[in-house]
Amino acid sequence: MDYNAFFKDVIDWIGQVNKMAMQHGMGNPSFWAWVTESTSALSQKYQDHRIAVKQMVMLIEWLEEVYEKGR
């Protein structure tokens, strides 16, 4: 696995998350649908390598924590 490419994609994804959260709001189901679809796509891009899957799960958990704190 190309770790540099993967972590660059993760950084880009975090930027996209910020845009989607501002555009749709974290309370909007379409935001969470996008999160689910995009994390799956990014994991699959790296053949569901264990580190890719774990990284994306951690980021979803982080987003859930941010959302819960903001409620």
N, CA, C and O atoms as a Maestro MAE file, in Angstrom:
{
 s_m_m2io_version
 :::
 2.0.0
}

f_m_ct {
 s_m_title
 :::
 protein
 m_atom[284] {
  # First column is atom index #
  i_m_mmod_type
  r_m_x_coord
  r_m_y_coord
  r_m_z_coord
  i_m_residue_number
  s_m_chain_name
  s_m_pdb_residue_name
  s_m_pdb_atom_name
  i_m_atomic_number
  :::
  1 25 0.845 -1.175 0.000 1 A "MET " " N  " 7
  2 3 0.000 0.000 0.000 1 A "MET " " CA " 6
  3 2 0.892 1.239 0.000 1 A "MET " " C  " 6
  4 15 1.920 1.281 0.676 1 A "MET " " O  " 8
  5 25 0.490 2.221 -0.750 2 A "ASP " " N  " 7
  6 3 1.208 3.495 -0.803 2 A "ASP " " CA " 6
  7 2 0.684 4.379 0.332 2 A "ASP " " C  " 6
  8 15 -0.345 5.042 0.198 2 A "ASP " " O  " 8
  9 25 1.404 4.373 1.440 3 A "TYR " " N  " 7
  10 3 0.959 5.103 2.628 3 A "TYR " " CA " 6
  11 2 0.914 6.608 2.397 3 A "TYR " " C  " 6
  12 15 0.012 7.286 2.890 3 A "TYR " " O  " 8
  13 25 1.877 7.131 1.655 4 A "ASN " " N  " 7
  14 3 1.866 8.569 1.369 4 A "ASN " " CA " 6
  15 2 0.608 8.960 0.610 4 A "ASN " " C  " 6
  16 15 -0.031 9.960 0.937 4 A "ASN " " O  " 8
  17 25 0.256 8.190 -0.385 5 A "ALA " " N  " 7
  18 3 -0.950 8.484 -1.170 5 A "ALA " " CA " 6
  19 2 -2.194 8.349 -0.296 5 A "ALA " " C  " 6
  20 15 -3.103 9.176 -0.367 5 A "ALA " " O  " 8
  21 25 -2.230 7.311 0.521 6 A "PHE " " N  " 7
  22 3 -3.392 7.101 1.382 6 A "PHE " " CA " 6
  23 2 -3.585 8.274 2.331 6 A "PHE " " C  " 6
  24 15 -4.685 8.818 2.428 6 A "PHE " " O  " 8
  25 25 -2.529 8.669 3.031 7 A "PHE " " N  " 7
  26 3 -2.690 9.743 4.010 7 A "PHE " " CA " 6
  27 2 -2.922 11.095 3.346 7 A "PHE " " C  " 6
  28 15 -3.530 11.977 3.952 7 A "PHE " " O  " 8
  29 25 -2.455 11.276 2.127 8 A "LYS " " N  " 7
  30 3 -2.815 12.482 1.377 8 A "LYS " " CA " 6
  31 2 -4.312 12.452 1.074 8 A "LYS " " C  " 6
  32 15 -4.992 13.471 1.199 8 A "LYS " " O  " 8
  33 25 -4.821 11.295 0.678 9 A "ASP " " N  " 7
  34 3 -6.264 11.160 0.434 9 A "ASP " " CA " 6
  35 2 -7.069 11.412 1.712 9 A "ASP " " C  " 6
  36 15 -8.148 12.003 1.661 9 A "ASP " " O  " 8
  37 25 -6.547 10.968 2.848 10 A "VAL " " N  " 7
  38 3 -7.234 11.207 4.123 10 A "VAL " " CA " 6
  39 2 -7.296 12.706 4.407 10 A "VAL " " C  " 6
  40 15 -8.340 13.220 4.809 10 A "VAL " " O  " 8
  41 25 -6.190 13.402 4.200 11 A "ILE " " N  " 7
  42 3 -6.169 14.853 4.413 11 A "ILE " " CA " 6
  43 2 -7.177 15.532 3.492 11 A "ILE " " C  " 6
  44 15 -7.917 16.417 3.922 11 A "ILE " " O  " 8
  45 25 -7.204 15.123 2.237 12 A "ASP " " N  " 7
  46 3 -8.173 15.682 1.287 12 A "ASP " " CA " 6
  47 2 -9.605 15.376 1.728 12 A "ASP " " C  " 6
  48 15 -10.486 16.230 1.622 12 A "ASP " " O  " 8
  49 25 -9.833 14.169 2.218 13 A "TRP " " N  " 7
  50 3 -11.167 13.765 2.677 13 A "TRP " " CA " 6
  51 2 -11.615 14.625 3.857 13 A "TRP " " C  " 6
  52 15 -12.775 15.033 3.919 13 A "TRP " " O  " 8
  53 25 -10.709 14.901 4.789 14 A "ILE " " N  " 7
  54 3 -11.052 15.748 5.936 14 A "ILE " " CA " 6
  55 2 -11.466 17.134 5.456 14 A "ILE " " C  " 6
  56 15 -12.400 17.724 6.000 14 A "ILE " " O  " 8
  57 25 -10.786 17.656 4.447 15 A "GLY " " N  " 7
  58 3 -11.194 18.934 3.864 15 A "GLY " " CA " 6
  59 2 -12.589 18.862 3.270 15 A "GLY " " C  " 6
  60 15 -13.380 19.796 3.410 15 A "GLY " " O  " 8
  61 25 -12.890 17.756 2.609 16 A "GLN " " N  " 7
  62 3 -14.223 17.570 2.032 16 A "GLN " " CA " 6
  63 2 -15.279 17.444 3.127 16 A "GLN " " C  " 6
  64 15 -16.396 17.939 2.977 16 A "GLN " " O  " 8
  65 25 -14.925 16.785 4.225 17 A "VAL " " N  " 7
  66 3 -15.852 16.655 5.355 17 A "VAL " " CA " 6
  67 2 -16.222 18.038 5.876 17 A "VAL " " C  " 6
  68 15 -17.392 18.325 6.125 17 A "VAL " " O  " 8
  69 25 -15.223 18.883 6.035 18 A "ASN " " N  " 7
  70 3 -15.491 20.232 6.536 18 A "ASN " " CA " 6
  71 2 -16.441 20.982 5.611 18 A "ASN " " C  " 6
  72 15 -17.355 21.660 6.079 18 A "ASN " " O  " 8
  73 25 -16.232 20.866 4.310 19 A "LYS " " N  " 7
  74 3 -17.117 21.526 3.342 19 A "LYS " " CA " 6
  75 2 -18.533 20.966 3.416 19 A "LYS " " C  " 6
  76 15 -19.508 21.718 3.407 19 A "LYS " " O  " 8
  77 25 -18.640 19.638 3.488 20 A "MET " " N  " 7
  78 3 -19.962 19.009 3.546 20 A "MET " " CA " 6
  79 2 -20.688 19.369 4.839 20 A "MET " " C  " 6
  80 15 -21.901 19.579 4.830 20 A "MET " " O  " 8
  81 25 -19.960 19.441 5.944 21 A "ALA " " N  " 7
  82 3 -20.579 19.800 7.225 21 A "ALA " " CA " 6
  83 2 -21.098 21.232 7.179 21 A "ALA " " C  " 6
  84 15 -22.177 21.519 7.696 21 A "ALA " " O  " 8
  85 25 -20.338 22.127 6.564 22 A "MET " " N  " 7
  86 3 -20.774 23.514 6.460 22 A "MET " " CA " 6
  87 2 -21.947 23.641 5.493 22 A "MET " " C  " 6
  88 15 -22.865 24.430 5.720 22 A "MET " " O  " 8
  89 25 -21.912 22.873 4.433 23 A "GLN " " N  " 7
  90 3 -22.948 22.948 3.400 23 A "GLN " " CA " 6
  91 2 -24.263 22.326 3.866 23 A "GLN " " C  " 6
  92 15 -25.331 22.900 3.648 23 A "GLN " " O  " 8
  93 25 -24.195 21.167 4.499 24 A "HIS " " N  " 7
  94 3 -25.402 20.415 4.849 24 A "HIS " " CA " 6
  95 2 -25.731 20.433 6.335 24 A "HIS " " C  " 6
  96 15 -26.890 20.277 6.717 24 A "HIS " " O  " 8
  97 25 -24.719 20.621 7.172 25 A "GLY " " N  " 7
  98 3 -24.905 20.510 8.614 25 A "GLY " " CA " 6
  99 2 -24.731 19.071 9.060 25 A "GLY " " C  " 6
  100 15 -25.146 18.138 8.372 25 A "GLY " " O  " 8
  101 25 -24.117 18.902 10.214 26 A "MET " " N  " 7
  102 3 -23.847 17.545 10.696 26 A "MET " " CA " 6
  103 2 -25.109 16.823 11.146 26 A "MET " " C  " 6
  104 15 -25.099 15.602 11.298 26 A "MET " " O  " 8
  105 25 -26.190 17.555 11.359 27 A "GLY " " N  " 7
  106 3 -27.443 16.924 11.743 27 A "GLY " " CA " 6
  107 2 -28.261 16.426 10.573 27 A "GLY " " C  " 6
  108 15 -29.311 15.812 10.760 27 A "GLY " " O  " 8
  109 25 -27.793 16.685 9.380 28 A "ASN " " N  " 7
  110 3 -28.521 16.320 8.169 28 A "ASN " " CA " 6
  111 2 -28.179 14.880 7.763 28 A "ASN " " C  " 6
  112 15 -27.001 14.539 7.656 28 A "ASN " " O  " 8
  113 25 -29.178 14.043 7.539 29 A "PRO " " N  " 7
  114 3 -28.905 12.661 7.117 29 A "PRO " " CA " 6
  115 2 -28.067 12.566 5.833 29 A "PRO " " C  " 6
  116 15 -27.323 11.602 5.656 29 A "PRO " " O  " 8
  117 25 -28.181 13.547 4.947 30 A "SER " " N  " 7
  118 3 -27.387 13.487 3.714 30 A "SER " " CA " 6
  119 2 -25.895 13.634 4.014 30 A "SER " " C  " 6
  120 15 -25.059 13.083 3.297 30 A "SER " " O  " 8
  121 25 -25.563 14.372 5.068 31 A "PHE " " N  " 7
  122 3 -24.157 14.475 5.479 31 A "PHE " " CA " 6
  123 2 -23.633 13.105 5.877 31 A "PHE " " C  " 6
  124 15 -22.563 12.692 5.428 31 A "PHE " " O  " 8
  125 25 -24.383 12.396 6.720 32 A "TRP " " N  " 7
  126 3 -23.937 11.090 7.204 32 A "TRP " " CA " 6
  127 2 -23.954 10.040 6.100 32 A "TRP " " C  " 6
  128 15 -23.137 9.119 6.109 32 A "TRP " " O  " 8
  129 25 -24.870 10.168 5.159 33 A "ALA " " N  " 7
  130 3 -24.866 9.259 4.004 33 A "ALA " " CA " 6
  131 2 -23.591 9.469 3.200 33 A "ALA " " C  " 6
  132 15 -22.958 8.509 2.762 33 A "ALA " " O  " 8
  133 25 -23.217 10.737 3.007 34 A "TRP " " N  " 7
  134 3 -21.983 11.037 2.276 34 A "TRP " " CA " 6
  135 2 -20.777 10.488 3.030 34 A "TRP " " C  " 6
  136 15 -19.880 9.904 2.422 34 A "TRP " " O  " 8
  137 25 -20.748 10.671 4.357 35 A "VAL " " N  " 7
  138 3 -19.635 10.156 5.164 35 A "VAL " " CA " 6
  139 2 -19.513 8.648 4.976 35 A "VAL " " C  " 6
  140 15 -18.417 8.134 4.753 35 A "VAL " " O  " 8
  141 25 -20.624 7.948 5.066 36 A "THR " " N  " 7
  142 3 -20.620 6.493 4.922 36 A "THR " " CA " 6
  143 2 -20.121 6.074 3.546 36 A "THR " " C  " 6
  144 15 -19.263 5.199 3.428 36 A "THR " " O  " 8
  145 25 -20.658 6.701 2.513 37 A "GLU " " N  " 7
  146 3 -20.268 6.348 1.144 37 A "GLU " " CA " 6
  147 2 -18.804 6.684 0.874 37 A "GLU " " C  " 6
  148 15 -18.088 5.891 0.262 37 A "GLU " " O  " 8
  149 25 -18.362 7.842 1.323 38 A "SER " " N  " 7
  150 3 -16.998 8.273 1.014 38 A "SER " " CA " 6
  151 2 -15.954 7.493 1.810 38 A "SER " " C  " 6
  152 15 -14.873 7.213 1.292 38 A "SER " " O  " 8
  153 25 -16.255 7.138 3.056 39 A "THR " " N  " 7
  154 3 -15.293 6.336 3.813 39 A "THR " " CA " 6
  155 2 -15.175 4.935 3.215 39 A "THR " " C  " 6
  156 15 -14.087 4.361 3.158 39 A "THR " " O  " 8
  157 25 -16.292 4.402 2.777 40 A "SER " " N  " 7
  158 3 -16.266 3.094 2.127 40 A "SER " " CA " 6
  159 2 -15.459 3.149 0.832 40 A "SER " " C  " 6
  160 15 -14.645 2.267 0.560 40 A "SER " " O  " 8
  161 25 -15.690 4.182 0.046 41 A "ALA " " N  " 7
  162 3 -14.976 4.323 -1.229 41 A "ALA " " CA " 6
  163 2 -13.475 4.466 -1.007 41 A "ALA " " C  " 6
  164 15 -12.675 3.884 -1.739 41 A "ALA " " O  " 8
  165 25 -13.097 5.238 0.001 42 A "LEU " " N  " 7
  166 3 -11.671 5.429 0.256 42 A "LEU " " CA " 6
  167 2 -11.030 4.137 0.745 42 A "LEU " " C  " 6
  168 15 -9.914 3.811 0.342 42 A "LEU " " O  " 8
  169 25 -11.712 3.408 1.596 43 A "SER " " N  " 7
  170 3 -11.184 2.112 2.044 43 A "SER " " CA " 6
  171 2 -11.036 1.151 0.871 43 A "SER " " C  " 6
  172 15 -10.025 0.458 0.751 43 A "SER " " O  " 8
  173 25 -12.043 1.112 0.011 44 A "GLN " " N  " 7
  174 3 -12.001 0.214 -1.145 44 A "GLN " " CA " 6
  175 2 -10.905 0.610 -2.126 44 A "GLN " " C  " 6
  176 15 -10.308 -0.252 -2.772 44 A "GLN " " O  " 8
  177 25 -10.637 1.906 -2.241 45 A "LYS " " N  " 7
  178 3 -9.557 2.371 -3.129 45 A "LYS " " CA " 6
  179 2 -8.235 1.720 -2.744 45 A "LYS " " C  " 6
  180 15 -7.381 1.478 -3.596 45 A "LYS " " O  " 8
  181 25 -8.074 1.439 -1.457 46 A "TYR " " N  " 7
  182 3 -6.852 0.813 -0.962 46 A "TYR " " CA " 6
  183 2 -7.088 -0.652 -0.595 46 A "TYR " " C  " 6
  184 15 -6.488 -1.181 0.341 46 A "TYR " " O  " 8
  185 25 -7.979 -1.293 -1.357 47 A "GLN " " N  " 7
  186 3 -8.276 -2.721 -1.244 47 A "GLN " " CA " 6
  187 2 -8.626 -3.126 0.187 47 A "GLN " " C  " 6
  188 15 -8.269 -4.216 0.635 47 A "GLN " " O  " 8
  189 25 -9.323 -2.248 0.898 48 A "ASP " " N  " 7
  190 3 -9.726 -2.510 2.282 48 A "ASP " " CA " 6
  191 2 -8.555 -2.967 3.153 48 A "ASP " " C  " 6
  192 15 -8.704 -3.806 4.042 48 A "ASP " " O  " 8
  193 25 -7.385 -2.389 2.869 49 A "HIS " " N  " 7
  194 3 -6.202 -2.647 3.697 49 A "HIS " " CA " 6
  195 2 -6.572 -2.331 5.145 49 A "HIS " " C  " 6
  196 15 -7.294 -1.370 5.413 49 A "HIS " " O  " 8
  197 25 -6.087 -3.123 6.052 50 A "ARG " " N  " 7
  198 3 -6.474 -2.993 7.460 50 A "ARG " " CA " 6
  199 2 -6.265 -1.573 7.994 50 A "ARG " " C  " 6
  200 15 -7.123 -1.056 8.709 50 A "ARG " " O  " 8
  201 25 -5.155 -0.944 7.663 51 A "ILE " " N  " 7
  202 3 -4.913 0.409 8.176 51 A "ILE " " CA " 6
  203 2 -5.898 1.409 7.570 51 A "ILE " " C  " 6
  204 15 -6.297 2.363 8.237 51 A "ILE " " O  " 8
  205 25 -6.288 1.202 6.324 52 A "ALA " " N  " 7
  206 3 -7.260 2.103 5.690 52 A "ALA " " CA " 6
  207 2 -8.616 1.982 6.376 52 A "ALA " " C  " 6
  208 15 -9.253 2.989 6.684 52 A "ALA " " O  " 8
  209 25 -9.047 0.769 6.610 53 A "VAL " " N  " 7
  210 3 -10.343 0.550 7.260 53 A "VAL " " CA " 6
  211 2 -10.325 1.134 8.669 53 A "VAL " " C  " 6
  212 15 -11.249 1.847 9.059 53 A "VAL " " O  " 8
  213 25 -9.280 0.835 9.431 54 A "LYS " " N  " 7
  214 3 -9.202 1.335 10.806 54 A "LYS " " CA " 6
  215 2 -9.133 2.860 10.844 54 A "LYS " " C  " 6
  216 15 -9.743 3.483 11.712 54 A "LYS " " O  " 8
  217 25 -8.407 3.457 9.928 55 A "GLN " " N  " 7
  218 3 -8.314 4.918 9.879 55 A "GLN " " CA " 6
  219 2 -9.677 5.535 9.594 55 A "GLN " " C  " 6
  220 15 -10.056 6.521 10.226 55 A "GLN " " O  " 8
  221 25 -10.405 4.971 8.659 56 A "MET " " N  " 7
  222 3 -11.706 5.534 8.313 56 A "MET " " CA " 6
  223 2 -12.713 5.326 9.444 56 A "MET " " C  " 6
  224 15 -13.535 6.206 9.701 56 A "MET " " O  " 8
  225 25 -12.664 4.193 10.116 57 A "VAL " " N  " 7
  226 3 -13.544 3.966 11.270 57 A "VAL " " CA " 6
  227 2 -13.237 4.992 12.357 57 A "VAL " " C  " 6
  228 15 -14.153 5.554 12.957 57 A "VAL " " O  " 8
  229 25 -11.953 5.236 12.613 58 A "MET " " N  " 7
  230 3 -11.563 6.213 13.619 58 A "MET " " CA " 6
  231 2 -12.091 7.598 13.250 58 A "MET " " C  " 6
  232 15 -12.547 8.335 14.124 58 A "MET " " O  " 8
  233 25 -12.035 7.957 11.980 59 A "LEU " " N  " 7
  234 3 -12.518 9.269 11.559 59 A "LEU " " CA " 6
  235 2 -14.035 9.384 11.704 59 A "LEU " " C  " 6
  236 15 -14.542 10.446 12.064 59 A "LEU " " O  " 8
  237 25 -14.751 8.316 11.431 60 A "ILE " " N  " 7
  238 3 -16.204 8.336 11.649 60 A "ILE " " CA " 6
  239 2 -16.498 8.518 13.138 60 A "ILE " " C  " 6
  240 15 -17.368 9.307 13.506 60 A "ILE " " O  " 8
  241 25 -15.784 7.801 13.984 61 A "GLU " " N  " 7
  242 3 -15.984 7.944 15.426 61 A "GLU " " CA " 6
  243 2 -15.675 9.366 15.880 61 A "GLU " " C  " 6
  244 15 -16.383 9.919 16.722 61 A "GLU " " O  " 8
  245 25 -14.632 9.951 15.332 62 A "TRP " " N  " 7
  246 3 -14.274 11.338 15.643 62 A "TRP " " CA " 6
  247 2 -15.404 12.281 15.233 62 A "TRP " " C  " 6
  248 15 -15.774 13.171 15.999 62 A "TRP " " O  " 8
  249 25 -15.953 12.092 14.034 63 A "LEU " " N  " 7
  250 3 -17.068 12.931 13.585 63 A "LEU " " CA " 6
  251 2 -18.278 12.778 14.500 63 A "LEU " " C  " 6
  252 15 -18.950 13.760 14.815 63 A "LEU " " O  " 8
  253 25 -18.554 11.556 14.923 64 A "GLU " " N  " 7
  254 3 -19.673 11.327 15.837 64 A "GLU " " CA " 6
  255 2 -19.464 12.068 17.155 64 A "GLU " " C  " 6
  256 15 -20.409 12.634 17.704 64 A "GLU " " O  " 8
  257 25 -18.232 12.067 17.665 65 A "GLU " " N  " 7
  258 3 -17.926 12.793 18.898 65 A "GLU " " CA " 6
  259 2 -18.112 14.296 18.708 65 A "GLU " " C  " 6
  260 15 -18.691 14.965 19.565 65 A "GLU " " O  " 8
  261 25 -17.628 14.821 17.598 66 A "VAL " " N  " 7
  262 3 -17.789 16.249 17.304 66 A "VAL " " CA " 6
  263 2 -19.270 16.593 17.241 66 A "VAL " " C  " 6
  264 15 -19.703 17.600 17.801 66 A "VAL " " O  " 8
  265 25 -20.038 15.763 16.566 67 A "TYR " " N  " 7
  266 3 -21.476 15.996 16.439 67 A "TYR " " CA " 6
  267 2 -22.159 15.977 17.810 67 A "TYR " " C  " 6
  268 15 -22.957 16.861 18.119 67 A "TYR " " O  " 8
  269 25 -21.848 14.981 18.620 68 A "GLU " " N  " 7
  270 3 -22.478 14.855 19.937 68 A "GLU " " CA " 6
  271 2 -22.130 16.046 20.833 68 A "GLU " " C  " 6
  272 15 -22.985 16.524 21.579 68 A "GLU " " O  " 8
  273 25 -20.907 16.522 20.770 69 A "LYS " " N  " 7
  274 3 -20.503 17.676 21.586 69 A "LYS " " CA " 6
  275 2 -21.219 18.946 21.149 69 A "LYS " " C  " 6
  276 15 -21.457 19.842 21.958 69 A "LYS " " O  " 8
  277 25 -21.559 19.020 19.873 70 A "GLY " " N  " 7
  278 3 -22.204 20.209 19.334 70 A "GLY " " CA " 6
  279 2 -23.709 20.239 19.487 70 A "GLY " " C  " 6
  280 15 -24.341 21.248 19.173 70 A "GLY " " O  " 8
  281 25 -24.288 19.171 19.955 71 A "ARG " " N  " 7
  282 3 -25.756 19.090 20.074 71 A "ARG " " CA " 6
  283 2 -26.262 19.864 21.244 71 A "ARG " " C  " 6
  284 15 -27.468 19.900 21.486 71 A "ARG " " O  " 8
  :::
 }
 m_bond[283] {
  # First column is bond index #
  i_m_from
  i_m_to
  i_m_order
  :::
  1 1 2 1
  2 2 3 1
  3 3 4 2
  4 3 5 1
  5 5 6 1
  6 6 7 1
  7 7 8 2
  8 7 9 1
  9 9 10 1
  10 10 11 1
  11 11 12 2
  12 11 13 1
  13 13 14 1
  14 14 15 1
  15 15 16 2
  16 15 17 1
  17 17 18 1
  18 18 19 1
  19 19 20 2
  20 19 21 1
  21 21 22 1
  22 22 23 1
  23 23 24 2
  24 23 25 1
  25 25 26 1
  26 26 27 1
  27 27 28 2
  28 27 29 1
  29 29 30 1
  30 30 31 1
  31 31 32 2
  32 31 33 1
  33 33 34 1
  34 34 35 1
  35 35 36 2
  36 35 37 1
  37 37 38 1
  38 38 39 1
  39 39 40 2
  40 39 41 1
  41 41 42 1
  42 42 43 1
  43 43 44 2
  44 43 45 1
  45 45 46 1
  46 46 47 1
  47 47 48 2
  48 47 49 1
  49 49 50 1
  50 50 51 1
  51 51 52 2
  52 51 53 1
  53 53 54 1
  54 54 55 1
  55 55 56 2
  56 55 57 1
  57 57 58 1
  58 58 59 1
  59 59 60 2
  60 59 61 1
  61 61 62 1
  62 62 63 1
  63 63 64 2
  64 63 65 1
  65 65 66 1
  66 66 67 1
  67 67 68 2
  68 67 69 1
  69 69 70 1
  70 70 71 1
  71 71 72 2
  72 71 73 1
  73 73 74 1
  74 74 75 1
  75 75 76 2
  76 75 77 1
  77 77 78 1
  78 78 79 1
  79 79 80 2
  80 79 81 1
  81 81 82 1
  82 82 83 1
  83 83 84 2
  84 83 85 1
  85 85 86 1
  86 86 87 1
  87 87 88 2
  88 87 89 1
  89 89 90 1
  90 90 91 1
  91 91 92 2
  92 91 93 1
  93 93 94 1
  94 94 95 1
  95 95 96 2
  96 95 97 1
  97 97 98 1
  98 98 99 1
  99 99 100 2
  100 99 101 1
  101 101 102 1
  102 102 103 1
  103 103 104 2
  104 103 105 1
  105 105 106 1
  106 106 107 1
  107 107 108 2
  108 107 109 1
  109 109 110 1
  110 110 111 1
  111 111 112 2
  112 111 113 1
  113 113 114 1
  114 114 115 1
  115 115 116 2
  116 115 117 1
  117 117 118 1
  118 118 119 1
  119 119 120 2
  120 119 121 1
  121 121 122 1
  122 122 123 1
  123 123 124 2
  124 123 125 1
  125 125 126 1
  126 126 127 1
  127 127 128 2
  128 127 129 1
  129 129 130 1
  130 130 131 1
  131 131 132 2
  132 131 133 1
  133 133 134 1
  134 134 135 1
  135 135 136 2
  136 135 137 1
  137 137 138 1
  138 138 139 1
  139 139 140 2
  140 139 141 1
  141 141 142 1
  142 142 143 1
  143 143 144 2
  144 143 145 1
  145 145 146 1
  146 146 147 1
  147 147 148 2
  148 147 149 1
  149 149 150 1
  150 150 151 1
  151 151 152 2
  152 151 153 1
  153 153 154 1
  154 154 155 1
  155 155 156 2
  156 155 157 1
  157 157 158 1
  158 158 159 1
  159 159 160 2
  160 159 161 1
  161 161 162 1
  162 162 163 1
  163 163 164 2
  164 163 165 1
  165 165 166 1
  166 166 167 1
  167 167 168 2
  168 167 169 1
  169 169 170 1
  170 170 171 1
  171 171 172 2
  172 171 173 1
  173 173 174 1
  174 174 175 1
  175 175 176 2
  176 175 177 1
  177 177 178 1
  178 178 179 1
  179 179 180 2
  180 179 181 1
  181 181 182 1
  182 182 183 1
  183 183 184 2
  184 183 185 1
  185 185 186 1
  186 186 187 1
  187 187 188 2
  188 187 189 1
  189 189 190 1
  190 190 191 1
  191 191 192 2
  192 191 193 1
  193 193 194 1
  194 194 195 1
  195 195 196 2
  196 195 197 1
  197 197 198 1
  198 198 199 1
  199 199 200 2
  200 199 201 1
  201 201 202 1
  202 202 203 1
  203 203 204 2
  204 203 205 1
  205 205 206 1
  206 206 207 1
  207 207 208 2
  208 207 209 1
  209 209 210 1
  210 210 211 1
  211 211 212 2
  212 211 213 1
  213 213 214 1
  214 214 215 1
  215 215 216 2
  216 215 217 1
  217 217 218 1
  218 218 219 1
  219 219 220 2
  220 219 221 1
  221 221 222 1
  222 222 223 1
  223 223 224 2
  224 223 225 1
  225 225 226 1
  226 226 227 1
  227 227 228 2
  228 227 229 1
  229 229 230 1
  230 230 231 1
  231 231 232 2
  232 231 233 1
  233 233 234 1
  234 234 235 1
  235 235 236 2
  236 235 237 1
  237 237 238 1
  238 238 239 1
  239 239 240 2
  240 239 241 1
  241 241 242 1
  242 242 243 1
  243 243 244 2
  244 243 245 1
  245 245 246 1
  246 246 247 1
  247 247 248 2
  248 247 249 1
  249 249 250 1
  250 250 251 1
  251 251 252 2
  252 251 253 1
  253 253 254 1
  254 254 255 1
  255 255 256 2
  256 255 257 1
  257 257 258 1
  258 258 259 1
  259 259 260 2
  260 259 261 1
  261 261 262 1
  262 262 263 1
  263 263 264 2
  264 263 265 1
  265 265 266 1
  266 266 267 1
  267 267 268 2
  268 267 269 1
  269 269 270 1
  270 270 271 1
  271 271 272 2
  272 271 273 1
  273 273 274 1
  274 274 275 1
  275 275 276 2
  276 275 277 1
  277 277 278 1
  278 278 279 1
  279 279 280 2
  280 279 281 1
  281 281 282 1
  282 282 283 1
  283 283 284 2
  :::
 }
}
